[in-house]
Amino acid sequence: MDNALSFLYAAAMGDVAALEREYAKNKSVLSARNPEGRTALHLAALHAHPDVLRLLLSYRMCAAITDAYGQSALHIAAQGSSTEVVEVLLKDGSGCSTCDNDGKTALAYAYQNPSSDILTRFIDYAPSCGVGCSLTPAIVLGSRRGSATETNSTSAVPCARPAPGPPKSPGCCGTVKCK
């Protein structure tokens, strides 16, 4: 198995030691993607590995990076991962109002999730994001394209605490762009 595949596999399996080993061999593994465009961060979120997420974020991997469907790790976590995974990503500054290719926000997925604990994590972070950001129906229901509740790309802002380090620049629909 090559270095990039080993790195992705380790992220999916929650194998921190293997991740560290592969990263030490070749730092470019952070850009590795599977056929769906998912990175190690996406796979760690999908398989609910908060320790792997913390490690990848400590390597300065951008939490806002999207897969082929326009989904960030937070989108994936909001659909059914653990509350700890959601919290790790929100603490990092992942925007809950970032839209995927279907126009759905991570918050919209959390709202649809049968686990009220995941939605509660989003609500906990709403007040910390500053002026103009709140969990309004427009943000929560912004996934309905063409409806009156669609989010305006200039009014939606990420609903999370700012990440430490250089500021992330906002883009369309409140997205946080990676450098």
Secondary structure as GFF3:
##gff-version 3
##sequence-region A 1 179
A	DSSP	alpha_helix	3	13	.	.	.	ID=ss1
A	DSSP	alpha_helix	16	25	.	.	.	ID=ss2
A	DSSP	three_ten_helix	27	31	.	.	.	ID=ss3
A	DSSP	alpha_helix	40	46	.	.	.	ID=ss4
A	DSSP	alpha_helix	50	58	.	.	.	ID=ss5
A	DSSP	alpha_helix	73	78	.	.	.	ID=ss6
A	DSSP	alpha_helix	83	92	.	.	.	ID=ss7
A	DSSP	alpha_helix	106	112	.	.	.	ID=ss8
A	DSSP	alpha_helix	116	125	.	.	.	ID=ss9
A	DSSP	three_ten_helix	126	129	.	.	.	ID=ss10
A	DSSP	alpha_helix	137	140	.	.	.	ID=ss11
A	DSSP	three_ten_helix	172	174	.	.	.	ID=ss12
###
